[in-house]
Amino acid sequence: MIHIHIARLLFLAALTPPTCPAFAEIVPESVGHGLVSFGGYQTKQTKSLADIPQAVVARLDVHLKKRLGETQYAHLKFSGAQLLDAHSKNDESNVPAYILQFDFELPGTPRIIFPAEIWLKSDASVIKEINLPAYANSTNKQVFHNFKEFTELIARRGFLEKNMAYVLEHNEDGVIVKKGLFERNMTVRLECYEKLDTLAWVYTKILSDNSYTTEMKSIVINAYSGKIIRTLKSRAIR
């Protein structure tokens, strides 16, 4: 399930004069925390762990430390949660009783906050794992690379640094949650690739747009190893 959440654009710092037409083409994917809707279930939102049973929080805490390791766990900050009717049906289906959301701070400058979440049953067993790598079981994710470090690599694949600009987006607390990089109609976002157990930078540029269909080209790069995961072309119909 993909959550699309539009973040507020509060600040713009361009490397070139801010006349780049890309700003009208911003695609705010994977930004911030979205709201998941389940038909027939009443949902309550909270910003406090006090609204969640202590036993659930304790079990989740153990799980996250085991999966992420103490070092990465320390960079995880609770952001909020959705509470669904925790009746027996939650224990017998894939409908969660709790959807807990976190902000995961990645190293480097500028400060990058990745939105993460985990789905739990009423007994705190996991329905949907947190969308972060299993750092505790990995030795090859010690160095996280900022998207700017791959400009030479993507330039060789047709994503030129020329005319790039930055867009800083903030959450409600004023913290930068995404830094967009643009070359005319180009965007960059950070995603979790669960099958590869890694975070990856996805650079996407618009090749053509005739108001009916948009042709795009993307390159996906492992944010830790720096290796290209794949390149692809796609088409979107408006």
ROVONU-992104 format. One record per residue (C-alpha): residue number from 1; z, y, x. Coordinates in nm, 2 decimals, always signed. Layout:
<recs>
[rec NUM, [Z, Y, X]]
...
</recs>
This chain:
<recs>
[rec 1, [+0.00, +0.00, +0.00]]
[rec 2, [-0.10, +0.34, +0.14]]
[rec 3, [+0.11, +0.64, +0.06]]
[rec 4, [-0.05, +0.98, +0.07]]
[rec 5, [+0.18, +1.28, +0.09]]
[rec 6, [+0.06, +1.63, +0.13]]
[rec 7, [+0.28, +1.82, +0.39]]
[rec 8, [+0.31, +2.19, +0.40]]
[rec 9, [+0.11, +2.37, +0.66]]
[rec 10, [+0.33, +2.63, +0.81]]
[rec 11, [+0.19, +2.71, +1.15]]
[rec 12, [-0.14, +2.71, +1.34]]
[rec 13, [-0.20, +2.73, +1.71]]
[rec 14, [-0.56, +2.70, +1.81]]
[rec 15, [-0.70, +2.64, +2.15]]
[rec 16, [-1.01, +2.84, +2.04]]
[rec 17, [-1.04, +3.12, +1.78]]
[rec 18, [-0.94, +2.99, +1.43]]
[rec 19, [-1.29, +2.99, +1.29]]
[rec 20, [-1.33, +2.62, +1.31]]
[rec 21, [-1.45, +2.48, +0.97]]
[rec 22, [-1.24, +2.17, +1.02]]
[rec 23, [-0.94, +2.32, +0.85]]
[rec 24, [-1.10, +2.27, +0.51]]
[rec 25, [-1.14, +1.90, +0.59]]
[rec 26, [-0.78, +1.81, +0.67]]
[rec 27, [-0.69, +1.46, +0.54]]
[rec 28, [-0.31, +1.44, +0.51]]
[rec 29, [-0.28, +1.06, +0.54]]
[rec 30, [+0.04, +0.90, +0.66]]
[rec 31, [+0.22, +1.22, +0.66]]
[rec 32, [+0.58, +1.23, +0.54]]
[rec 33, [+0.73, +0.99, +0.28]]
[rec 34, [+0.55, +0.92, -0.05]]
[rec 35, [+0.70, +0.81, -0.38]]
[rec 36, [+0.63, +0.45, -0.48]]
[rec 37, [+0.60, +0.38, -0.86]]
[rec 38, [+0.68, +0.06, -1.03]]
[rec 39, [+0.59, +0.03, -1.40]]
[rec 40, [+0.89, -0.06, -1.62]]
[rec 41, [+1.15, +0.02, -1.36]]
[rec 42, [+1.37, +0.33, -1.36]]
[rec 43, [+1.38, +0.49, -1.02]]
[rec 44, [+1.64, +0.72, -0.87]]
[rec 45, [+1.59, +0.91, -0.55]]
[rec 46, [+1.87, +0.99, -0.31]]
[rec 47, [+1.92, +1.15, +0.03]]
[rec 48, [+2.26, +0.99, +0.09]]
[rec 49, [+2.35, +0.64, +0.21]]
[rec 50, [+2.67, +0.67, +0.01]]
[rec 51, [+2.46, +0.59, -0.30]]
[rec 52, [+2.37, +0.25, -0.16]]
[rec 53, [+2.62, -0.04, -0.15]]
[rec 54, [+2.81, -0.06, +0.18]]
[rec 55, [+2.73, -0.43, +0.21]]
[rec 56, [+2.35, -0.35, +0.19]]
[rec 57, [+2.37, -0.07, +0.45]]
[rec 58, [+2.57, -0.29, +0.69]]
[rec 59, [+2.33, -0.58, +0.66]]
[rec 60, [+2.03, -0.35, +0.71]]
[rec 61, [+2.19, -0.19, +1.01]]
[rec 62, [+2.23, -0.53, +1.18]]
[rec 63, [+1.86, -0.62, +1.09]]
[rec 64, [+1.72, -0.29, +1.23]]
[rec 65, [+1.92, -0.31, +1.56]]
[rec 66, [+1.80, -0.67, +1.61]]
[rec 67, [+1.44, -0.58, +1.54]]
[rec 68, [+1.42, -0.24, +1.72]]
[rec 69, [+1.68, -0.28, +1.99]]
[rec 70, [+1.96, -0.04, +2.05]]
[rec 71, [+1.74, +0.22, +2.24]]
[rec 72, [+1.48, +0.26, +1.97]]
[rec 73, [+1.73, +0.23, +1.69]]
[rec 74, [+1.90, +0.54, +1.82]]
[rec 75, [+1.58, +0.74, +1.74]]
[rec 76, [+1.58, +0.63, +1.38]]
[rec 77, [+1.72, +0.88, +1.12]]
[rec 78, [+1.78, +0.81, +0.76]]
[rec 79, [+1.56, +1.03, +0.54]]
[rec 80, [+1.61, +0.91, +0.18]]
[rec 81, [+1.57, +0.62, -0.05]]
[rec 82, [+1.44, +0.51, -0.39]]
[rec 83, [+1.68, +0.29, -0.59]]
[rec 84, [+1.53, +0.07, -0.86]]
[rec 85, [+1.71, -0.12, -1.14]]
[rec 86, [+1.89, -0.38, -0.93]]
[rec 87, [+1.90, -0.65, -1.20]]
[rec 88, [+1.82, -1.02, -1.15]]
[rec 89, [+1.44, -0.96, -1.15]]
[rec 90, [+1.47, -0.79, -0.81]]
[rec 91, [+1.59, -1.12, -0.67]]
[rec 92, [+1.30, -1.32, -0.81]]
[rec 93, [+1.00, -1.10, -0.74]]
[rec 94, [+0.85, -0.86, -0.49]]
[rec 95, [+0.99, -0.56, -0.67]]
[rec 96, [+1.25, -0.41, -0.44]]
[rec 97, [+1.59, -0.29, -0.54]]
[rec 98, [+1.59, -0.04, -0.25]]
[rec 99, [+1.31, +0.14, -0.06]]
[rec 100, [+1.47, +0.31, +0.24]]
[rec 101, [+1.29, +0.58, +0.43]]
[rec 102, [+1.35, +0.69, +0.79]]
[rec 103, [+1.22, +0.94, +1.04]]
[rec 104, [+1.14, +0.78, +1.37]]
[rec 105, [+1.13, +1.03, +1.67]]
[rec 106, [+0.88, +0.95, +1.94]]
[rec 107, [+0.92, +1.08, +2.30]]
[rec 108, [+0.72, +1.37, +2.44]]
[rec 109, [+0.61, +1.72, +2.36]]
[rec 110, [+0.55, +1.83, +2.09]]
[rec 111, [+0.81, +1.64, +1.89]]
[rec 112, [+0.65, +1.38, +1.68]]
[rec 113, [+0.83, +1.22, +1.38]]
[rec 114, [+0.68, +0.90, +1.24]]
[rec 115, [+0.77, +0.82, +0.87]]
[rec 116, [+0.90, +0.46, +0.84]]
[rec 117, [+1.02, +0.26, +0.55]]
[rec 118, [+1.16, -0.08, +0.46]]
[rec 119, [+1.18, -0.26, +0.12]]
[rec 120, [+1.49, -0.46, +0.03]]
[rec 121, [+1.61, -0.69, -0.25]]
[rec 122, [+1.95, -0.62, -0.40]]
[rec 123, [+2.11, -0.86, -0.15]]
[rec 124, [+1.95, -0.66, +0.14]]
[rec 125, [+1.70, -0.93, +0.23]]
[rec 126, [+1.37, -0.79, +0.34]]
[rec 127, [+1.07, -0.78, +0.11]]
[rec 128, [+0.85, -0.55, +0.32]]
[rec 129, [+0.94, -0.51, +0.69]]
[rec 130, [+0.98, -0.16, +0.84]]
[rec 131, [+0.65, -0.03, +0.97]]
[rec 132, [+0.75, -0.01, +1.33]]
[rec 133, [+0.69, -0.25, +1.62]]
[rec 134, [+0.95, -0.51, +1.70]]
[rec 135, [+1.06, -0.33, +2.01]]
[rec 136, [+1.34, -0.56, +2.09]]
[rec 137, [+1.10, -0.85, +2.14]]
[rec 138, [+0.85, -0.65, +2.34]]
[rec 139, [+0.84, -0.55, +2.70]]
[rec 140, [+0.50, -0.37, +2.69]]
[rec 141, [+0.60, -0.07, +2.48]]
[rec 142, [+0.81, +0.13, +2.72]]
[rec 143, [+0.57, +0.43, +2.75]]
[rec 144, [+0.44, +0.61, +2.44]]
[rec 145, [+0.13, +0.81, +2.50]]
[rec 146, [+0.07, +1.14, +2.32]]
[rec 147, [-0.27, +1.17, +2.14]]
[rec 148, [-0.37, +1.44, +2.38]]
[rec 149, [-0.36, +1.20, +2.68]]
[rec 150, [-0.66, +1.02, +2.54]]
[rec 151, [-0.90, +1.31, +2.52]]
[rec 152, [-1.11, +1.20, +2.82]]
[rec 153, [-1.13, +0.85, +2.68]]
[rec 154, [-1.24, +0.96, +2.33]]
[rec 155, [-1.48, +1.21, +2.49]]
[rec 156, [-1.67, +0.92, +2.65]]
[rec 157, [-1.71, +0.78, +2.30]]
[rec 158, [-1.85, +1.09, +2.14]]
[rec 159, [-1.52, +1.26, +2.04]]
[rec 160, [-1.54, +1.58, +2.25]]
[rec 161, [-1.25, +1.81, +2.34]]
[rec 162, [-1.47, +2.11, +2.29]]
[rec 163, [-1.36, +2.35, +2.02]]
[rec 164, [-1.04, +2.15, +1.94]]
[rec 165, [-0.75, +2.31, +1.77]]
[rec 166, [-0.40, +2.21, +1.67]]
[rec 167, [-0.24, +2.21, +1.33]]
[rec 168, [+0.14, +2.18, +1.31]]
[rec 169, [+0.29, +2.04, +0.99]]
[rec 170, [+0.65, +2.06, +0.90]]
[rec 171, [+0.88, +1.87, +0.67]]
[rec 172, [+1.14, +2.05, +0.45]]
[rec 173, [+1.38, +2.08, +0.74]]
[rec 174, [+1.12, +2.26, +0.95]]
[rec 175, [+1.06, +1.96, +1.19]]
[rec 176, [+0.71, +1.89, +1.31]]
[rec 177, [+0.60, +1.56, +1.14]]
[rec 178, [+0.24, +1.56, +1.25]]
[rec 179, [+0.02, +1.73, +1.50]]
[rec 180, [-0.34, +1.73, +1.39]]
[rec 181, [-0.62, +1.76, +1.65]]
[rec 182, [-0.96, +1.88, +1.54]]
[rec 183, [-1.31, +1.90, +1.68]]
[rec 184, [-1.48, +2.07, +1.39]]
[rec 185, [-1.43, +1.81, +1.13]]
[rec 186, [-1.21, +1.57, +1.32]]
[rec 187, [-0.85, +1.45, +1.24]]
[rec 188, [-0.60, +1.24, +1.43]]
[rec 189, [-0.31, +1.04, +1.28]]
[rec 190, [-0.06, +0.79, +1.40]]
[rec 191, [-0.05, +0.45, +1.22]]
[rec 192, [+0.14, +0.12, +1.25]]
[rec 193, [-0.09, -0.18, +1.31]]
[rec 194, [+0.13, -0.46, +1.20]]
[rec 195, [-0.09, -0.75, +1.32]]
[rec 196, [-0.09, -0.61, +1.67]]
[rec 197, [+0.27, -0.50, +1.64]]
[rec 198, [+0.20, -0.15, +1.77]]
[rec 199, [+0.15, +0.21, +1.69]]
[rec 200, [-0.20, +0.34, +1.73]]
[rec 201, [-0.38, +0.68, +1.73]]
[rec 202, [-0.67, +0.70, +1.49]]
[rec 203, [-0.93, +0.97, +1.56]]
[rec 204, [-1.17, +1.03, +1.28]]
[rec 205, [-1.46, +1.27, +1.28]]
[rec 206, [-1.71, +1.36, +1.01]]
[rec 207, [-2.06, +1.28, +1.10]]
[rec 208, [-2.22, +1.42, +0.78]]
[rec 209, [-2.12, +1.54, +0.44]]
[rec 210, [-2.37, +1.61, +0.16]]
[rec 211, [-2.11, +1.69, -0.11]]
[rec 212, [-2.16, +1.34, -0.26]]
[rec 213, [-2.09, +1.11, +0.04]]
[rec 214, [-1.91, +1.16, +0.37]]
[rec 215, [-2.01, +0.96, +0.68]]
[rec 216, [-1.73, +0.92, +0.93]]
[rec 217, [-1.67, +0.76, +1.27]]
[rec 218, [-1.33, +0.65, +1.39]]
[rec 219, [-1.18, +0.52, +1.71]]
[rec 220, [-0.84, +0.35, +1.72]]
[rec 221, [-0.64, +0.35, +2.04]]
[rec 222, [-0.31, +0.16, +2.12]]
[rec 223, [-0.05, +0.43, +2.17]]
[rec 224, [+0.13, +0.22, +2.43]]
[rec 225, [-0.14, +0.04, +2.63]]
[rec 226, [-0.41, +0.30, +2.59]]
[rec 227, [-0.66, +0.03, +2.51]]
[rec 228, [-0.93, +0.08, +2.24]]
[rec 229, [-0.85, -0.14, +1.95]]
[rec 230, [-1.17, -0.08, +1.77]]
[rec 231, [-1.44, +0.17, +1.67]]
[rec 232, [-1.59, +0.19, +1.32]]
[rec 233, [-1.81, +0.38, +1.09]]
[rec 234, [-1.72, +0.44, +0.73]]
[rec 235, [-1.84, +0.61, +0.41]]
[rec 236, [-1.65, +0.78, +0.14]]
[rec 237, [-1.80, +0.86, -0.20]]
[rec 238, [-1.66, +1.17, -0.38]]
</recs>
